[in-house]
Amino acid sequence: MLPLSPAYFAFAAVAITLYWLCYRWTTARLAVLLAANFFFLARFAWFYPVLLLAAATIDFRIGLALQNLPRTPDLAPRRKLLVSLSLLVNVGMLSASKCLPLVYDQLYRWILPLSLSFYCFQSLTYTIDLYRGTKPGTRSYLEHLSAATLFSVIVAGPINRVSDLIKQLRDPFSLTKTQGGRAFLLIASGLLKKLLVADFLSENVVNRVFDTPTLYSGAEVLFGVYAYALQIYFDFSGYTDIAMGVSQFLGLNIPDNFNRPYWSSSIQEFWQRWHITFSHWLRDYIYFSLPSTRKRKWANYVYPFIVMLLGGLWHGIGWTFIVWGLLHGTALSAERLFSTWRGKSKPTPITRAVSIFCTFQFVCLTWVFFRAPDISTAWAVLGRIFSGTLGVANISLIMVAWFIVAIAVQFIPTNWFPEAVDRFGRTPFIVQGATLAAVILVIEFMAGRGSTSFVYSNF
């Protein structure tokens, strides 16, 4: 029951309605949310609620212990032991979900159809923040379980700080007309991105090129790589929009994951705009956990390499993801080294445009390894691109038109959405709902086919 099917939206509508009916009673409201979370998980596999209940209970008990132990030197070993236990549980679950497919792929897909990556990263924020003393904890078991297993983000993020979710769930529930309008627009935007753009590019261009790259010319394969860059953006940002919209209906403000990533003029800026909650997690919980760089100047150039290698392994245990992570890590380290050598200077419009172009080409190069099922396919794709063949017989006008639409969307002014929310929020609630229903009908008419799963639901 991924966040695209009619069953998901029917489930979400029932869960949200029951949640609203209990808005005056916090305990009842959280109980409804927890029941919805577990029902959602059970739809993937019956034991998911049991597994995550056990894992979340361990983290809750560790959180209680950390709150009871002052941050004093004599208690530091005990606090380290506790947070290490949380790391062992969550990283152990994460490692199992990544390594099992290498040995028992079919069994794994039957037993663990939903990746636990996003749950594990999100859950670790709670115990690590408590260990560091940067966020408050909770003594309410219900609050913690409701936040840790939140159904709207557990499939593919965005990655939240559990303490932040707990604070929002604890506060009195409210949903203004503007917030309701924003939720409707986010869900509509996500559906349009996913079903009309990402799925079209995937089915008509990307899958064909990456399945059999040797059947296409270099120009066609390059077109397929660019199409994948757009597909993965619209696919993942579409999922994020839906997750943010459903969460908004629950009175929760979820952080966005994207800010025009292909407008980046450097790889560092790209990671400030792409999968933002993931890059922030890597920065806050891995990079900042490494030994200080003050006395280790070399570490400024080595740490990005290490962090991005781990980021690649988070997506999957395979050479393609390792190469993808190493390429990004190398680029980040090289940019730091170049910046140190050259110093800071304000770019001109021309140099920024050139930097944006070059950054996009590099990102697309790395996407080849991210998308390819194995290294040999990645090399085959790159080999065709550099073959110099220019035939375009397999590229239709409708493909080009949809490709241009996907690019044109990147040029929409950044202030359009807040303005649309303000205007849409002033319309009656029934009009908002009817508008969303109309969008769904239009999508159904234009798409006319089933949808593929979200790319990041596999991670």
SULMOQUI-V966946 format. One record per residue. N is the residue number from 1. RES is the residue in three letters. PHI is phi in whole degrees, -180 to 180 (none if undefined). OMEGA is omega in whole degrees, 0 to 359 (none if undefined). Layout:
n=N res=RES phi=PHI omega=OMEGA
n=N res=RES phi=PHI omega=OMEGA
This chain:
n=1 res=MET phi=none omega=179
n=2 res=LEU phi=-76 omega=184
n=3 res=PRO phi=-70 omega=173
n=4 res=LEU phi=-147 omega=187
n=5 res=SER phi=-73 omega=174
n=6 res=PRO phi=-56 omega=179
n=7 res=ALA phi=-62 omega=180
n=8 res=TYR phi=-65 omega=183
n=9 res=PHE phi=-70 omega=174
n=10 res=ALA phi=-66 omega=177
n=11 res=PHE phi=-61 omega=181
n=12 res=ALA phi=-62 omega=180
n=13 res=ALA phi=-63 omega=179
n=14 res=VAL phi=-65 omega=181
n=15 res=ALA phi=-62 omega=180
n=16 res=ILE phi=-66 omega=179
n=17 res=THR phi=-62 omega=178
n=18 res=LEU phi=-63 omega=178
n=19 res=TYR phi=-62 omega=179
n=20 res=TRP phi=-64 omega=182
n=21 res=LEU phi=-62 omega=181
n=22 res=CYS phi=-104 omega=190
n=23 res=TYR phi=-62 omega=181
n=24 res=ARG phi=-82 omega=185
n=25 res=TRP phi=-116 omega=186
n=26 res=THR phi=-59 omega=182
n=27 res=THR phi=-62 omega=179
n=28 res=ALA phi=-65 omega=180
n=29 res=ARG phi=-63 omega=180
n=30 res=LEU phi=-69 omega=177
n=31 res=ALA phi=-64 omega=176
n=32 res=VAL phi=-62 omega=180
n=33 res=LEU phi=-63 omega=180
n=34 res=LEU phi=-64 omega=178
n=35 res=ALA phi=-62 omega=178
n=36 res=ALA phi=-65 omega=179
n=37 res=ASN phi=-59 omega=183
n=38 res=PHE phi=-70 omega=177
n=39 res=PHE phi=-63 omega=179
n=40 res=PHE phi=-61 omega=179
n=41 res=LEU phi=-64 omega=182
n=42 res=ALA phi=-66 omega=179
n=43 res=ARG phi=-69 omega=176
n=44 res=PHE phi=-85 omega=178
n=45 res=ALA phi=-162 omega=188
n=46 res=TRP phi=-62 omega=186
n=47 res=PHE phi=-90 omega=178
n=48 res=TYR phi=-57 omega=177
n=49 res=PRO phi=-58 omega=180
n=50 res=VAL phi=-67 omega=181
n=51 res=LEU phi=-62 omega=183
n=52 res=LEU phi=-75 omega=173
n=53 res=LEU phi=-62 omega=179
n=54 res=ALA phi=-65 omega=181
n=55 res=ALA phi=-64 omega=180
n=56 res=ALA phi=-67 omega=178
n=57 res=THR phi=-65 omega=177
n=58 res=ILE phi=-61 omega=179
n=59 res=ASP phi=-65 omega=178
n=60 res=PHE phi=-65 omega=180
n=61 res=ARG phi=-65 omega=176
n=62 res=ILE phi=-64 omega=178
n=63 res=GLY phi=-62 omega=177
n=64 res=LEU phi=-62 omega=181
n=65 res=ALA phi=-64 omega=179
n=66 res=LEU phi=-65 omega=178
n=67 res=GLN phi=-69 omega=181
n=68 res=ASN phi=-85 omega=181
n=69 res=LEU phi=-104 omega=179
n=70 res=PRO phi=-60 omega=179
n=71 res=ARG phi=-84 omega=179
n=72 res=THR phi=-117 omega=183
n=73 res=PRO phi=-56 omega=184
n=74 res=ASP phi=-71 omega=180
n=75 res=LEU phi=-99 omega=182
n=76 res=ALA phi=-57 omega=179
n=77 res=PRO phi=-60 omega=180
n=78 res=ARG phi=-68 omega=178
n=79 res=ARG phi=-66 omega=178
n=80 res=LYS phi=-65 omega=179
n=81 res=LEU phi=-63 omega=181
n=82 res=LEU phi=-66 omega=181
n=83 res=VAL phi=-68 omega=176
n=84 res=SER phi=-66 omega=177
n=85 res=LEU phi=-64 omega=177
n=86 res=SER phi=-62 omega=177
n=87 res=LEU phi=-62 omega=180
n=88 res=LEU phi=-62 omega=181
n=89 res=VAL phi=-65 omega=186
n=90 res=ASN phi=-75 omega=178
n=91 res=VAL phi=-68 omega=176
n=92 res=GLY phi=-63 omega=176
n=93 res=MET phi=-62 omega=180
n=94 res=LEU phi=-63 omega=180
n=95 res=SER phi=-64 omega=179
n=96 res=ALA phi=-63 omega=181
n=97 res=SER phi=-68 omega=179
n=98 res=LYS phi=-91 omega=187
n=99 res=CYS phi=-90 omega=183
n=100 res=LEU phi=-57 omega=180
n=101 res=PRO phi=-60 omega=181
n=102 res=LEU phi=-70 omega=184
n=103 res=VAL phi=-109 omega=184
n=104 res=TYR phi=-128 omega=188
n=105 res=ASP phi=-61 omega=183
n=106 res=GLN phi=-66 omega=178
n=107 res=LEU phi=-63 omega=180
n=108 res=TYR phi=-61 omega=182
n=109 res=ARG phi=-63 omega=178
n=110 res=TRP phi=-80 omega=184
n=111 res=ILE phi=-82 omega=184
n=112 res=LEU phi=-122 omega=181
n=113 res=PRO phi=-71 omega=180
n=114 res=LEU phi=-113 omega=178
n=115 res=SER phi=-66 omega=181
n=116 res=LEU phi=-104 omega=186
n=117 res=SER phi=-59 omega=184
n=118 res=PHE phi=-69 omega=177
n=119 res=TYR phi=-61 omega=185
n=120 res=CYS phi=-64 omega=179
n=121 res=PHE phi=-64 omega=181
n=122 res=GLN phi=-67 omega=181
n=123 res=SER phi=-64 omega=181
n=124 res=LEU phi=-66 omega=179
n=125 res=THR phi=-61 omega=185
n=126 res=TYR phi=-68 omega=184
n=127 res=THR phi=-71 omega=180
n=128 res=ILE phi=-68 omega=178
n=129 res=ASP phi=-63 omega=178
n=130 res=LEU phi=-67 omega=178
n=131 res=TYR phi=-62 omega=180
n=132 res=ARG phi=-80 omega=182
n=133 res=GLY phi=79 omega=183
n=134 res=THR phi=-94 omega=180
n=135 res=LYS phi=-137 omega=176
n=136 res=PRO phi=-79 omega=177
n=137 res=GLY phi=-106 omega=178
n=138 res=THR phi=-135 omega=174
n=139 res=ARG phi=-107 omega=178
n=140 res=SER phi=-98 omega=178
n=141 res=TYR phi=-60 omega=181
n=142 res=LEU phi=-66 omega=178
n=143 res=GLU phi=-60 omega=183
n=144 res=HIS phi=-66 omega=181
n=145 res=LEU phi=-63 omega=181
n=146 res=SER phi=-63 omega=181
n=147 res=ALA phi=-76 omega=186
n=148 res=ALA phi=-67 omega=184
n=149 res=THR phi=-112 omega=184
n=150 res=LEU phi=-53 omega=189
n=151 res=PHE phi=-67 omega=186
n=152 res=SER phi=-72 omega=183
n=153 res=VAL phi=-125 omega=189
n=154 res=ILE phi=-74 omega=182
n=155 res=VAL phi=-74 omega=185
n=156 res=ALA phi=-150 omega=175
n=157 res=GLY phi=79 omega=359
n=158 res=PRO phi=-59 omega=181
n=159 res=ILE phi=-79 omega=182
n=160 res=ASN phi=-101 omega=167
n=161 res=ARG phi=-84 omega=184
n=162 res=VAL phi=-57 omega=180
n=163 res=SER phi=-62 omega=178
n=164 res=ASP phi=-68 omega=177
n=165 res=LEU phi=-64 omega=180
n=166 res=ILE phi=-60 omega=180
n=167 res=LYS phi=-61 omega=180
n=168 res=GLN phi=-68 omega=179
n=169 res=LEU phi=-68 omega=181
n=170 res=ARG phi=-74 omega=181
n=171 res=ASP phi=-68 omega=177
n=172 res=PRO phi=-57 omega=182
n=173 res=PHE phi=-73 omega=175
n=174 res=SER phi=-151 omega=178
n=175 res=LEU phi=-148 omega=180
n=176 res=THR phi=-80 omega=178
n=177 res=LYS phi=-63 omega=179
n=178 res=THR phi=-65 omega=178
n=179 res=GLN phi=-65 omega=177
n=180 res=GLY phi=-64 omega=177
n=181 res=GLY phi=-63 omega=178
n=182 res=ARG phi=-63 omega=180
n=183 res=ALA phi=-63 omega=179
n=184 res=PHE phi=-61 omega=182
n=185 res=LEU phi=-66 omega=178
n=186 res=LEU phi=-63 omega=180
n=187 res=ILE phi=-64 omega=178
n=188 res=ALA phi=-62 omega=179
n=189 res=SER phi=-61 omega=180
n=190 res=GLY phi=-64 omega=179
n=191 res=LEU phi=-66 omega=179
n=192 res=LEU phi=-63 omega=180
n=193 res=LYS phi=-61 omega=185
n=194 res=LYS phi=-73 omega=191
n=195 res=LEU phi=-81 omega=183
n=196 res=LEU phi=-94 omega=184
n=197 res=VAL phi=-108 omega=186
n=198 res=ALA phi=-60 omega=183
n=199 res=ASP phi=-67 omega=178
n=200 res=PHE phi=-63 omega=180
n=201 res=LEU phi=-63 omega=181
n=202 res=SER phi=-64 omega=186
n=203 res=GLU phi=-74 omega=188
n=204 res=ASN phi=-98 omega=183
n=205 res=VAL phi=-129 omega=193
n=206 res=VAL phi=-62 omega=183
n=207 res=ASN phi=-59 omega=181
n=208 res=ARG phi=-65 omega=182
n=209 res=VAL phi=-67 omega=184
n=210 res=PHE phi=-78 omega=177
n=211 res=ASP phi=-73 omega=182
n=212 res=THR phi=-140 omega=184
n=213 res=PRO phi=-62 omega=183
n=214 res=THR phi=-71 omega=179
n=215 res=LEU phi=-84 omega=186
n=216 res=TYR phi=-121 omega=178
n=217 res=SER phi=-76 omega=178
n=218 res=GLY phi=-60 omega=180
n=219 res=ALA phi=-65 omega=180
n=220 res=GLU phi=-68 omega=179
n=221 res=VAL phi=-67 omega=177
n=222 res=LEU phi=-62 omega=175
n=223 res=PHE phi=-60 omega=179
n=224 res=GLY phi=-66 omega=178
n=225 res=VAL phi=-66 omega=177
n=226 res=TYR phi=-63 omega=179
n=227 res=ALA phi=-63 omega=178
n=228 res=TYR phi=-67 omega=177
n=229 res=ALA phi=-58 omega=178
n=230 res=LEU phi=-75 omega=180
n=231 res=GLN phi=-59 omega=185
n=232 res=ILE phi=-67 omega=177
n=233 res=TYR phi=-67 omega=182
n=234 res=PHE phi=-68 omega=178
n=235 res=ASP phi=-66 omega=185
n=236 res=PHE phi=-73 omega=178
n=237 res=SER phi=-70 omega=175
n=238 res=GLY phi=-65 omega=176
n=239 res=TYR phi=-60 omega=181
n=240 res=THR phi=-60 omega=179
n=241 res=ASP phi=-61 omega=180
n=242 res=ILE phi=-65 omega=179
n=243 res=ALA phi=-62 omega=179
n=244 res=MET phi=-67 omega=180
n=245 res=GLY phi=-66 omega=179
n=246 res=VAL phi=-63 omega=179
n=247 res=SER phi=-65 omega=179
n=248 res=GLN phi=-62 omega=177
n=249 res=PHE phi=-64 omega=176
n=250 res=LEU phi=-90 omega=180
n=251 res=GLY phi=80 omega=184
n=252 res=LEU phi=-110 omega=175
n=253 res=ASN phi=-95 omega=183
n=254 res=ILE phi=-99 omega=180
n=255 res=PRO phi=-65 omega=178
n=256 res=ASP phi=-74 omega=183
n=257 res=ASN phi=-110 omega=188
n=258 res=PHE phi=-140 omega=176
n=259 res=ASN phi=-147 omega=179
n=260 res=ARG phi=50 omega=187
n=261 res=PRO phi=-61 omega=183
n=262 res=TYR phi=-81 omega=171
n=263 res=TRP phi=-95 omega=184
n=264 res=SER phi=-73 omega=179
n=265 res=SER phi=-102 omega=177
n=266 res=SER phi=-158 omega=178
n=267 res=ILE phi=-69 omega=176
n=268 res=GLN phi=-61 omega=178
n=269 res=GLU phi=-67 omega=178
n=270 res=PHE phi=-57 omega=181
n=271 res=TRP phi=-78 omega=170
n=272 res=GLN phi=-88 omega=183
n=273 res=ARG phi=-117 omega=184
n=274 res=TRP phi=-108 omega=178
n=275 res=HIS phi=43 omega=191
n=276 res=ILE phi=-59 omega=182
n=277 res=THR phi=-67 omega=177
n=278 res=PHE phi=-71 omega=179
n=279 res=SER phi=-65 omega=175
n=280 res=HIS phi=-66 omega=178
n=281 res=TRP phi=-64 omega=178
n=282 res=LEU phi=-59 omega=180
n=283 res=ARG phi=-67 omega=188
n=284 res=ASP phi=-76 omega=189
n=285 res=TYR phi=-110 omega=174
n=286 res=ILE phi=-116 omega=184
n=287 res=TYR phi=-59 omega=181
n=288 res=PHE phi=-72 omega=178
n=289 res=SER phi=-87 omega=178
n=290 res=LEU phi=-75 omega=180
n=291 res=PRO phi=-54 omega=183
n=292 res=SER phi=-55 omega=179
n=293 res=THR phi=-91 omega=183
n=294 res=ARG phi=-62 omega=180
n=295 res=LYS phi=-99 omega=180
n=296 res=ARG phi=-128 omega=183
n=297 res=LYS phi=-60 omega=179
n=298 res=TRP phi=-62 omega=184
n=299 res=ALA phi=-65 omega=179
n=300 res=ASN phi=-60 omega=182
n=301 res=TYR phi=-103 omega=181
n=302 res=VAL phi=-96 omega=184
n=303 res=TYR phi=-59 omega=177
n=304 res=PRO phi=-58 omega=178
n=305 res=PHE phi=-62 omega=180
n=306 res=ILE phi=-66 omega=183
n=307 res=VAL phi=-63 omega=182
n=308 res=MET phi=-73 omega=173
n=309 res=LEU phi=-62 omega=176
n=310 res=LEU phi=-65 omega=177
n=311 res=GLY phi=-63 omega=176
n=312 res=GLY phi=-66 omega=179
n=313 res=LEU phi=-67 omega=177
n=314 res=TRP phi=-61 omega=180
n=315 res=HIS phi=-75 omega=179
n=316 res=GLY phi=168 omega=177
n=317 res=ILE phi=-87 omega=182
n=318 res=GLY phi=-170 omega=184
n=319 res=TRP phi=-64 omega=180
n=320 res=THR phi=-63 omega=180
n=321 res=PHE phi=-72 omega=177
n=322 res=ILE phi=-65 omega=179
n=323 res=VAL phi=-63 omega=178
n=324 res=TRP phi=-57 omega=180
n=325 res=GLY phi=-66 omega=180
n=326 res=LEU phi=-66 omega=179
n=327 res=LEU phi=-64 omega=179
n=328 res=HIS phi=-68 omega=178
n=329 res=GLY phi=-63 omega=178
n=330 res=THR phi=-63 omega=180
n=331 res=ALA phi=-64 omega=179
n=332 res=LEU phi=-64 omega=179
n=333 res=SER phi=-66 omega=179
n=334 res=ALA phi=-64 omega=178
n=335 res=GLU phi=-63 omega=179
n=336 res=ARG phi=-65 omega=180
n=337 res=LEU phi=-64 omega=179
n=338 res=PHE phi=-66 omega=179
n=339 res=SER phi=-64 omega=178
n=340 res=THR phi=-65 omega=181
n=341 res=TRP phi=-71 omega=186
n=342 res=ARG phi=-87 omega=185
n=343 res=GLY phi=86 omega=182
n=344 res=LYS phi=-82 omega=177
n=345 res=SER phi=-149 omega=182
n=346 res=LYS phi=-78 omega=183
n=347 res=PRO phi=-73 omega=174
n=348 res=THR phi=-82 omega=178
n=349 res=PRO phi=-56 omega=181
n=350 res=ILE phi=-70 omega=181
n=351 res=THR phi=-65 omega=178
n=352 res=ARG phi=-67 omega=179
n=353 res=ALA phi=-62 omega=178
n=354 res=VAL phi=-65 omega=180
n=355 res=SER phi=-65 omega=178
n=356 res=ILE phi=-62 omega=180
n=357 res=PHE phi=-62 omega=182
n=358 res=CYS phi=-66 omega=179
n=359 res=THR phi=-63 omega=180
n=360 res=PHE phi=-63 omega=179
n=361 res=GLN phi=-63 omega=179
n=362 res=PHE phi=-65 omega=180
n=363 res=VAL phi=-60 omega=179
n=364 res=CYS phi=-65 omega=175
n=365 res=LEU phi=-58 omega=180
n=366 res=THR phi=-70 omega=177
n=367 res=TRP phi=-61 omega=178
n=368 res=VAL phi=-57 omega=180
n=369 res=PHE phi=-71 omega=180
n=370 res=PHE phi=-66 omega=185
n=371 res=ARG phi=-86 omega=185
n=372 res=ALA phi=-63 omega=181
n=373 res=PRO phi=-70 omega=179
n=374 res=ASP phi=-157 omega=184
n=375 res=ILE phi=-64 omega=182
n=376 res=SER phi=-62 omega=177
n=377 res=THR phi=-67 omega=178
n=378 res=ALA phi=-60 omega=179
n=379 res=TRP phi=-67 omega=178
n=380 res=ALA phi=-65 omega=178
n=381 res=VAL phi=-62 omega=180
n=382 res=LEU phi=-65 omega=178
n=383 res=GLY phi=-62 omega=178
n=384 res=ARG phi=-67 omega=180
n=385 res=ILE phi=-61 omega=183
n=386 res=PHE phi=-92 omega=179
n=387 res=SER phi=-77 omega=179
n=388 res=GLY phi=85 omega=179
n=389 res=THR phi=-80 omega=190
n=390 res=LEU phi=-119 omega=180
n=391 res=GLY phi=-64 omega=181
n=392 res=VAL phi=-132 omega=183
n=393 res=ALA phi=-63 omega=183
n=394 res=ASN phi=-93 omega=178
n=395 res=ILE phi=-106 omega=182
n=396 res=SER phi=-89 omega=179
n=397 res=LEU phi=-65 omega=180
n=398 res=ILE phi=-66 omega=176
n=399 res=MET phi=-65 omega=179
n=400 res=VAL phi=-63 omega=180
n=401 res=ALA phi=-62 omega=180
n=402 res=TRP phi=-66 omega=177
n=403 res=PHE phi=-63 omega=180
n=404 res=ILE phi=-66 omega=177
n=405 res=VAL phi=-60 omega=180
n=406 res=ALA phi=-62 omega=178
n=407 res=ILE phi=-72 omega=183
n=408 res=ALA phi=-61 omega=179
n=409 res=VAL phi=-59 omega=181
n=410 res=GLN phi=-66 omega=184
n=411 res=PHE phi=-100 omega=177
n=412 res=ILE phi=-65 omega=181
n=413 res=PRO phi=-55 omega=186
n=414 res=THR phi=-67 omega=184
n=415 res=ASN phi=-89 omega=184
n=416 res=TRP phi=-67 omega=186
n=417 res=PHE phi=-69 omega=177
n=418 res=PRO phi=-58 omega=178
n=419 res=GLU phi=-67 omega=178
n=420 res=ALA phi=-65 omega=178
n=421 res=VAL phi=-62 omega=181
n=422 res=ASP phi=-63 omega=181
n=423 res=ARG phi=-73 omega=181
n=424 res=PHE phi=-66 omega=181
n=425 res=GLY phi=-67 omega=180
n=426 res=ARG phi=-85 omega=178
n=427 res=THR phi=-83 omega=179
n=428 res=PRO phi=-59 omega=184
n=429 res=PHE phi=-59 omega=182
n=430 res=ILE phi=-68 omega=177
n=431 res=VAL phi=-69 omega=178
n=432 res=GLN phi=-62 omega=179
n=433 res=GLY phi=-63 omega=179
n=434 res=ALA phi=-65 omega=178
n=435 res=THR phi=-65 omega=178
n=436 res=LEU phi=-63 omega=178
n=437 res=ALA phi=-62 omega=179
n=438 res=ALA phi=-64 omega=178
n=439 res=VAL phi=-61 omega=180
n=440 res=ILE phi=-63 omega=179
n=441 res=LEU phi=-66 omega=178
n=442 res=VAL phi=-62 omega=179
n=443 res=ILE phi=-62 omega=180
n=444 res=GLU phi=-62 omega=181
n=445 res=PHE phi=-70 omega=185
n=446 res=MET phi=-79 omega=181
n=447 res=ALA phi=-76 omega=174
n=448 res=GLY phi=62 omega=181
n=449 res=ARG phi=-158 omega=176
n=450 res=GLY phi=-71 omega=182
n=451 res=SER phi=-101 omega=172
n=452 res=THR phi=-81 omega=179
n=453 res=SER phi=-70 omega=177
n=454 res=PHE phi=-64 omega=182
n=455 res=VAL phi=-57 omega=186
n=456 res=TYR phi=-82 omega=173
n=457 res=SER phi=-71 omega=178
n=458 res=ASN phi=-84 omega=184
n=459 res=PHE phi=-107 omega=none
